[in-house]
Amino acid sequence: MRKLKEAVLAWRLERELTKKRILEIYLNVAEWGDGVFGIAAAARRHFGTTPAALSPEQAARLAVVLPSPLKMDPAHPSRYVQQRSRIILQRMARRDPALRETH
């Protein structure tokens, strides 16, 4: 029953909002660590900066820890976080020519 409710909710959200807006909402409520909710709090807590000022590497690390933010620390990345963030950076570089110059 829960999955059916989630499917209906997802369908309604996608009808009313753009994918960009859905992602924006998610990033602003997601948990990024113990008591850290939203990308602004995560950028400040883990890197001492704002979301707009995050480097591509920092943004990639934050993305990697989302599935398990209480076990992984983007500011002090484990080998797994480092490896996964490199993969994300490579994908970002394929989509954005400006990132290719730095990676």
URHU-V55451 format. One record per backbone hydrogen bond with DSSP energy under -1.0 kcal/mol. CO is the residue of the C=O (numbers start at 1). NH is the residue of the N-H. If there is no record, write none. Layout:
co = <CO	CO>
nh = <NH	NH>
This chain:
co = <1	2	3	4	5	6	7	8	9	10	11	12	13	18	19	20	21	22	23	24	26	26	27	30	33	36	38	39	40	41	42	43	43	44	51	55	56	57	58	59	60	61	65	68	68	78	79	80	81	82	83	84	85	86	87	88	89	90	91	92	96	99>
nh = <5	6	7	8	9	10	11	12	13	14	15	16	17	22	23	24	25	26	27	28	29	30	39	38	36	32	42	43	44	45	46	47	49	48	54	59	60	61	62	63	64	65	68	71	72	82	83	84	85	86	87	88	89	90	91	92	93	94	95	96	99	103>
